[in-house]
Amino acid sequence: MLGRYADAHIESMTAEALTLFEELLAEADPVITRWFTAGTDGEEAGQLTGLVADLRAFHGLEHGVSGVFLETR
């Protein structure tokens, strides 16, 4: 799930977005899986909330257009 997203967006990520993506990769796999499948409440994911929503949109699990989060960073 993260690899396909990275393949599609890594070249257009800003330095800030890339830093957030790296922070997401540092999270434990069960946490990432929970956020990916159930979404976040905003508090637990903190500054990663927008990225998680973008990942979910990329995979068709949330309304929105994938990449919007990265373009605004």
Phi and psi restraints in degrees (range 20) as a CNS / XPLOR table:
assign (resid 1 and name C) (resid 2 and name N)
       (resid 2 and name CA) (resid 2 and name C) 1.0 -78.7 20.0 2
assign (resid 2 and name N) (resid 2 and name CA)
       (resid 2 and name C) (resid 3 and name N) 1.0 -35.1 20.0 2
assign (resid 2 and name C) (resid 3 and name N)
       (resid 3 and name CA) (resid 3 and name C) 1.0 -63.6 20.0 2
assign (resid 3 and name N) (resid 3 and name CA)
       (resid 3 and name C) (resid 4 and name N) 1.0 -45.6 20.0 2
assign (resid 3 and name C) (resid 4 and name N)
       (resid 4 and name CA) (resid 4 and name C) 1.0 -62.9 20.0 2
assign (resid 4 and name N) (resid 4 and name CA)
       (resid 4 and name C) (resid 5 and name N) 1.0 -40.7 20.0 2
assign (resid 4 and name C) (resid 5 and name N)
       (resid 5 and name CA) (resid 5 and name C) 1.0 -63.5 20.0 2
assign (resid 5 and name N) (resid 5 and name CA)
       (resid 5 and name C) (resid 6 and name N) 1.0 -46.6 20.0 2
assign (resid 5 and name C) (resid 6 and name N)
       (resid 6 and name CA) (resid 6 and name C) 1.0 -61.8 20.0 2
assign (resid 6 and name N) (resid 6 and name CA)
       (resid 6 and name C) (resid 7 and name N) 1.0 -44.2 20.0 2
assign (resid 6 and name C) (resid 7 and name N)
       (resid 7 and name CA) (resid 7 and name C) 1.0 -57.2 20.0 2
assign (resid 7 and name N) (resid 7 and name CA)
       (resid 7 and name C) (resid 8 and name N) 1.0 -38.0 20.0 2
assign (resid 7 and name C) (resid 8 and name N)
       (resid 8 and name CA) (resid 8 and name C) 1.0 -79.1 20.0 2
assign (resid 8 and name N) (resid 8 and name CA)
       (resid 8 and name C) (resid 9 and name N) 1.0 -25.7 20.0 2
assign (resid 8 and name C) (resid 9 and name N)
       (resid 9 and name CA) (resid 9 and name C) 1.0 -123.6 20.0 2
assign (resid 9 and name N) (resid 9 and name CA)
       (resid 9 and name C) (resid 10 and name N) 1.0 -13.8 20.0 2
assign (resid 9 and name C) (resid 10 and name N)
       (resid 10 and name CA) (resid 10 and name C) 1.0 -57.9 20.0 2
assign (resid 10 and name N) (resid 10 and name CA)
       (resid 10 and name C) (resid 11 and name N) 1.0 -39.2 20.0 2
assign (resid 10 and name C) (resid 11 and name N)
       (resid 11 and name CA) (resid 11 and name C) 1.0 -69.5 20.0 2
assign (resid 11 and name N) (resid 11 and name CA)
       (resid 11 and name C) (resid 12 and name N) 1.0 -24.3 20.0 2
assign (resid 11 and name C) (resid 12 and name N)
       (resid 12 and name CA) (resid 12 and name C) 1.0 -100.5 20.0 2
assign (resid 12 and name N) (resid 12 and name CA)
       (resid 12 and name C) (resid 13 and name N) 1.0 1.0 20.0 2
assign (resid 12 and name C) (resid 13 and name N)
       (resid 13 and name CA) (resid 13 and name C) 1.0 -71.2 20.0 2
assign (resid 13 and name N) (resid 13 and name CA)
       (resid 13 and name C) (resid 14 and name N) 1.0 137.2 20.0 2
assign (resid 13 and name C) (resid 14 and name N)
       (resid 14 and name CA) (resid 14 and name C) 1.0 -74.0 20.0 2
assign (resid 14 and name N) (resid 14 and name CA)
       (resid 14 and name C) (resid 15 and name N) 1.0 169.8 20.0 2
assign (resid 14 and name C) (resid 15 and name N)
       (resid 15 and name CA) (resid 15 and name C) 1.0 -59.9 20.0 2
assign (resid 15 and name N) (resid 15 and name CA)
       (resid 15 and name C) (resid 16 and name N) 1.0 -40.2 20.0 2
assign (resid 15 and name C) (resid 16 and name N)
       (resid 16 and name CA) (resid 16 and name C) 1.0 -65.6 20.0 2
assign (resid 16 and name N) (resid 16 and name CA)
       (resid 16 and name C) (resid 17 and name N) 1.0 -43.9 20.0 2
assign (resid 16 and name C) (resid 17 and name N)
       (resid 17 and name CA) (resid 17 and name C) 1.0 -64.9 20.0 2
assign (resid 17 and name N) (resid 17 and name CA)
       (resid 17 and name C) (resid 18 and name N) 1.0 -38.6 20.0 2
assign (resid 17 and name C) (resid 18 and name N)
       (resid 18 and name CA) (resid 18 and name C) 1.0 -65.0 20.0 2
assign (resid 18 and name N) (resid 18 and name CA)
       (resid 18 and name C) (resid 19 and name N) 1.0 -39.3 20.0 2
assign (resid 18 and name C) (resid 19 and name N)
       (resid 19 and name CA) (resid 19 and name C) 1.0 -61.4 20.0 2
assign (resid 19 and name N) (resid 19 and name CA)
       (resid 19 and name C) (resid 20 and name N) 1.0 -43.5 20.0 2
assign (resid 19 and name C) (resid 20 and name N)
       (resid 20 and name CA) (resid 20 and name C) 1.0 -64.6 20.0 2
assign (resid 20 and name N) (resid 20 and name CA)
       (resid 20 and name C) (resid 21 and name N) 1.0 -39.1 20.0 2
assign (resid 20 and name C) (resid 21 and name N)
       (resid 21 and name CA) (resid 21 and name C) 1.0 -62.9 20.0 2
assign (resid 21 and name N) (resid 21 and name CA)
       (resid 21 and name C) (resid 22 and name N) 1.0 -41.6 20.0 2
assign (resid 21 and name C) (resid 22 and name N)
       (resid 22 and name CA) (resid 22 and name C) 1.0 -64.1 20.0 2
assign (resid 22 and name N) (resid 22 and name CA)
       (resid 22 and name C) (resid 23 and name N) 1.0 -36.8 20.0 2
assign (resid 22 and name C) (resid 23 and name N)
       (resid 23 and name CA) (resid 23 and name C) 1.0 -64.5 20.0 2
assign (resid 23 and name N) (resid 23 and name CA)
       (resid 23 and name C) (resid 24 and name N) 1.0 -39.3 20.0 2
assign (resid 23 and name C) (resid 24 and name N)
       (resid 24 and name CA) (resid 24 and name C) 1.0 -62.4 20.0 2
assign (resid 24 and name N) (resid 24 and name CA)
       (resid 24 and name C) (resid 25 and name N) 1.0 -43.1 20.0 2
assign (resid 24 and name C) (resid 25 and name N)
       (resid 25 and name CA) (resid 25 and name C) 1.0 -63.1 20.0 2
assign (resid 25 and name N) (resid 25 and name CA)
       (resid 25 and name C) (resid 26 and name N) 1.0 -25.0 20.0 2
assign (resid 25 and name C) (resid 26 and name N)
       (resid 26 and name CA) (resid 26 and name C) 1.0 -79.3 20.0 2
assign (resid 26 and name N) (resid 26 and name CA)
       (resid 26 and name C) (resid 27 and name N) 1.0 -13.9 20.0 2
assign (resid 26 and name C) (resid 27 and name N)
       (resid 27 and name CA) (resid 27 and name C) 1.0 -69.9 20.0 2
assign (resid 27 and name N) (resid 27 and name CA)
       (resid 27 and name C) (resid 28 and name N) 1.0 155.2 20.0 2
assign (resid 27 and name C) (resid 28 and name N)
       (resid 28 and name CA) (resid 28 and name C) 1.0 -65.9 20.0 2
assign (resid 28 and name N) (resid 28 and name CA)
       (resid 28 and name C) (resid 29 and name N) 1.0 143.4 20.0 2
assign (resid 28 and name C) (resid 29 and name N)
       (resid 29 and name CA) (resid 29 and name C) 1.0 -54.1 20.0 2
assign (resid 29 and name N) (resid 29 and name CA)
       (resid 29 and name C) (resid 30 and name N) 1.0 -43.0 20.0 2
assign (resid 29 and name C) (resid 30 and name N)
       (resid 30 and name CA) (resid 30 and name C) 1.0 -62.2 20.0 2
assign (resid 30 and name N) (resid 30 and name CA)
       (resid 30 and name C) (resid 31 and name N) 1.0 -33.3 20.0 2
assign (resid 30 and name C) (resid 31 and name N)
       (resid 31 and name CA) (resid 31 and name C) 1.0 -68.3 20.0 2
assign (resid 31 and name N) (resid 31 and name CA)
       (resid 31 and name C) (resid 32 and name N) 1.0 -47.5 20.0 2
assign (resid 31 and name C) (resid 32 and name N)
       (resid 32 and name CA) (resid 32 and name C) 1.0 -60.0 20.0 2
assign (resid 32 and name N) (resid 32 and name CA)
       (resid 32 and name C) (resid 33 and name N) 1.0 -43.4 20.0 2
assign (resid 32 and name C) (resid 33 and name N)
       (resid 33 and name CA) (resid 33 and name C) 1.0 -61.9 20.0 2
assign (resid 33 and name N) (resid 33 and name CA)
       (resid 33 and name C) (resid 34 and name N) 1.0 -43.1 20.0 2
assign (resid 33 and name C) (resid 34 and name N)
       (resid 34 and name CA) (resid 34 and name C) 1.0 -62.7 20.0 2
assign (resid 34 and name N) (resid 34 and name CA)
       (resid 34 and name C) (resid 35 and name N) 1.0 -46.3 20.0 2
assign (resid 34 and name C) (resid 35 and name N)
       (resid 35 and name CA) (resid 35 and name C) 1.0 -62.1 20.0 2
assign (resid 35 and name N) (resid 35 and name CA)
       (resid 35 and name C) (resid 36 and name N) 1.0 -40.0 20.0 2
assign (resid 35 and name C) (resid 36 and name N)
       (resid 36 and name CA) (resid 36 and name C) 1.0 -67.4 20.0 2
assign (resid 36 and name N) (resid 36 and name CA)
       (resid 36 and name C) (resid 37 and name N) 1.0 -42.6 20.0 2
assign (resid 36 and name C) (resid 37 and name N)
       (resid 37 and name CA) (resid 37 and name C) 1.0 -83.8 20.0 2
assign (resid 37 and name N) (resid 37 and name CA)
       (resid 37 and name C) (resid 38 and name N) 1.0 -34.0 20.0 2
assign (resid 37 and name C) (resid 38 and name N)
       (resid 38 and name CA) (resid 38 and name C) 1.0 -111.8 20.0 2
assign (resid 38 and name N) (resid 38 and name CA)
       (resid 38 and name C) (resid 39 and name N) 1.0 -9.0 20.0 2
assign (resid 38 and name C) (resid 39 and name N)
       (resid 39 and name CA) (resid 39 and name C) 1.0 82.5 20.0 2
assign (resid 39 and name N) (resid 39 and name CA)
       (resid 39 and name C) (resid 40 and name N) 1.0 -174.9 20.0 2
assign (resid 39 and name C) (resid 40 and name N)
       (resid 40 and name CA) (resid 40 and name C) 1.0 -124.5 20.0 2
assign (resid 40 and name N) (resid 40 and name CA)
       (resid 40 and name C) (resid 41 and name N) 1.0 161.2 20.0 2
assign (resid 40 and name C) (resid 41 and name N)
       (resid 41 and name CA) (resid 41 and name C) 1.0 -93.4 20.0 2
assign (resid 41 and name N) (resid 41 and name CA)
       (resid 41 and name C) (resid 42 and name N) 1.0 2.0 20.0 2
assign (resid 41 and name C) (resid 42 and name N)
       (resid 42 and name CA) (resid 42 and name C) 1.0 93.3 20.0 2
assign (resid 42 and name N) (resid 42 and name CA)
       (resid 42 and name C) (resid 43 and name N) 1.0 -39.6 20.0 2
assign (resid 42 and name C) (resid 43 and name N)
       (resid 43 and name CA) (resid 43 and name C) 1.0 -75.4 20.0 2
assign (resid 43 and name N) (resid 43 and name CA)
       (resid 43 and name C) (resid 44 and name N) 1.0 -48.7 20.0 2
assign (resid 43 and name C) (resid 44 and name N)
       (resid 44 and name CA) (resid 44 and name C) 1.0 -63.6 20.0 2
assign (resid 44 and name N) (resid 44 and name CA)
       (resid 44 and name C) (resid 45 and name N) 1.0 -41.7 20.0 2
assign (resid 44 and name C) (resid 45 and name N)
       (resid 45 and name CA) (resid 45 and name C) 1.0 -84.0 20.0 2
assign (resid 45 and name N) (resid 45 and name CA)
       (resid 45 and name C) (resid 46 and name N) 1.0 -17.9 20.0 2
assign (resid 45 and name C) (resid 46 and name N)
       (resid 46 and name CA) (resid 46 and name C) 1.0 55.8 20.0 2
assign (resid 46 and name N) (resid 46 and name CA)
       (resid 46 and name C) (resid 47 and name N) 1.0 -126.2 20.0 2
assign (resid 46 and name C) (resid 47 and name N)
       (resid 47 and name CA) (resid 47 and name C) 1.0 -71.7 20.0 2
assign (resid 47 and name N) (resid 47 and name CA)
       (resid 47 and name C) (resid 48 and name N) 1.0 -6.3 20.0 2
assign (resid 47 and name C) (resid 48 and name N)
       (resid 48 and name CA) (resid 48 and name C) 1.0 -89.3 20.0 2
assign (resid 48 and name N) (resid 48 and name CA)
       (resid 48 and name C) (resid 49 and name N) 1.0 -4.4 20.0 2
assign (resid 48 and name C) (resid 49 and name N)
       (resid 49 and name CA) (resid 49 and name C) 1.0 -55.6 20.0 2
assign (resid 49 and name N) (resid 49 and name CA)
       (resid 49 and name C) (resid 50 and name N) 1.0 -46.9 20.0 2
assign (resid 49 and name C) (resid 50 and name N)
       (resid 50 and name CA) (resid 50 and name C) 1.0 -64.1 20.0 2
assign (resid 50 and name N) (resid 50 and name CA)
       (resid 50 and name C) (resid 51 and name N) 1.0 -40.1 20.0 2
assign (resid 50 and name C) (resid 51 and name N)
       (resid 51 and name CA) (resid 51 and name C) 1.0 -65.4 20.0 2
assign (resid 51 and name N) (resid 51 and name CA)
       (resid 51 and name C) (resid 52 and name N) 1.0 -42.3 20.0 2
assign (resid 51 and name C) (resid 52 and name N)
       (resid 52 and name CA) (resid 52 and name C) 1.0 -62.4 20.0 2
assign (resid 52 and name N) (resid 52 and name CA)
       (resid 52 and name C) (resid 53 and name N) 1.0 -42.4 20.0 2
assign (resid 52 and name C) (resid 53 and name N)
       (resid 53 and name CA) (resid 53 and name C) 1.0 -62.0 20.0 2
assign (resid 53 and name N) (resid 53 and name CA)
       (resid 53 and name C) (resid 54 and name N) 1.0 -39.5 20.0 2
assign (resid 53 and name C) (resid 54 and name N)
       (resid 54 and name CA) (resid 54 and name C) 1.0 -66.7 20.0 2
assign (resid 54 and name N) (resid 54 and name CA)
       (resid 54 and name C) (resid 55 and name N) 1.0 -40.5 20.0 2
assign (resid 54 and name C) (resid 55 and name N)
       (resid 55 and name CA) (resid 55 and name C) 1.0 -60.6 20.0 2
assign (resid 55 and name N) (resid 55 and name CA)
       (resid 55 and name C) (resid 56 and name N) 1.0 -44.3 20.0 2
assign (resid 55 and name C) (resid 56 and name N)
       (resid 56 and name CA) (resid 56 and name C) 1.0 -63.7 20.0 2
assign (resid 56 and name N) (resid 56 and name CA)
       (resid 56 and name C) (resid 57 and name N) 1.0 -40.1 20.0 2
assign (resid 56 and name C) (resid 57 and name N)
       (resid 57 and name CA) (resid 57 and name C) 1.0 -66.0 20.0 2
assign (resid 57 and name N) (resid 57 and name CA)
       (resid 57 and name C) (resid 58 and name N) 1.0 -40.5 20.0 2
assign (resid 57 and name C) (resid 58 and name N)
       (resid 58 and name CA) (resid 58 and name C) 1.0 -57.4 20.0 2
assign (resid 58 and name N) (resid 58 and name CA)
       (resid 58 and name C) (resid 59 and name N) 1.0 -37.5 20.0 2
assign (resid 58 and name C) (resid 59 and name N)
       (resid 59 and name CA) (resid 59 and name C) 1.0 -95.7 20.0 2
assign (resid 59 and name N) (resid 59 and name CA)
       (resid 59 and name C) (resid 60 and name N) 1.0 10.6 20.0 2
assign (resid 59 and name C) (resid 60 and name N)
       (resid 60 and name CA) (resid 60 and name C) 1.0 76.0 20.0 2
assign (resid 60 and name N) (resid 60 and name CA)
       (resid 60 and name C) (resid 61 and name N) 1.0 22.3 20.0 2
assign (resid 60 and name C) (resid 61 and name N)
       (resid 61 and name CA) (resid 61 and name C) 1.0 -102.9 20.0 2
assign (resid 61 and name N) (resid 61 and name CA)
       (resid 61 and name C) (resid 62 and name N) 1.0 -3.3 20.0 2
assign (resid 61 and name C) (resid 62 and name N)
       (resid 62 and name CA) (resid 62 and name C) 1.0 -148.3 20.0 2
assign (resid 62 and name N) (resid 62 and name CA)
       (resid 62 and name C) (resid 63 and name N) 1.0 147.3 20.0 2
assign (resid 62 and name C) (resid 63 and name N)
       (resid 63 and name CA) (resid 63 and name C) 1.0 -65.8 20.0 2
assign (resid 63 and name N) (resid 63 and name CA)
       (resid 63 and name C) (resid 64 and name N) 1.0 146.7 20.0 2
assign (resid 63 and name C) (resid 64 and name N)
       (resid 64 and name CA) (resid 64 and name C) 1.0 129.7 20.0 2
assign (resid 64 and name N) (resid 64 and name CA)
       (resid 64 and name C) (resid 65 and name N) 1.0 174.5 20.0 2
assign (resid 64 and name C) (resid 65 and name N)
       (resid 65 and name CA) (resid 65 and name C) 1.0 -113.7 20.0 2
assign (resid 65 and name N) (resid 65 and name CA)
       (resid 65 and name C) (resid 66 and name N) 1.0 123.6 20.0 2
assign (resid 65 and name C) (resid 66 and name N)
       (resid 66 and name CA) (resid 66 and name C) 1.0 -63.0 20.0 2
assign (resid 66 and name N) (resid 66 and name CA)
       (resid 66 and name C) (resid 67 and name N) 1.0 140.6 20.0 2
assign (resid 66 and name C) (resid 67 and name N)
       (resid 67 and name CA) (resid 67 and name C) 1.0 100.9 20.0 2
assign (resid 67 and name N) (resid 67 and name CA)
       (resid 67 and name C) (resid 68 and name N) 1.0 -18.5 20.0 2
assign (resid 67 and name C) (resid 68 and name N)
       (resid 68 and name CA) (resid 68 and name C) 1.0 -61.1 20.0 2
assign (resid 68 and name N) (resid 68 and name CA)
       (resid 68 and name C) (resid 69 and name N) 1.0 -42.4 20.0 2
assign (resid 68 and name C) (resid 69 and name N)
       (resid 69 and name CA) (resid 69 and name C) 1.0 -58.0 20.0 2
assign (resid 69 and name N) (resid 69 and name CA)
       (resid 69 and name C) (resid 70 and name N) 1.0 -44.7 20.0 2
assign (resid 69 and name C) (resid 70 and name N)
       (resid 70 and name CA) (resid 70 and name C) 1.0 -69.7 20.0 2
assign (resid 70 and name N) (resid 70 and name CA)
       (resid 70 and name C) (resid 71 and name N) 1.0 -32.5 20.0 2
assign (resid 70 and name C) (resid 71 and name N)
       (resid 71 and name CA) (resid 71 and name C) 1.0 -74.0 20.0 2
assign (resid 71 and name N) (resid 71 and name CA)
       (resid 71 and name C) (resid 72 and name N) 1.0 -19.4 20.0 2
assign (resid 71 and name C) (resid 72 and name N)
       (resid 72 and name CA) (resid 72 and name C) 1.0 -96.7 20.0 2
assign (resid 72 and name N) (resid 72 and name CA)
       (resid 72 and name C) (resid 73 and name N) 1.0 1.1 20.0 2
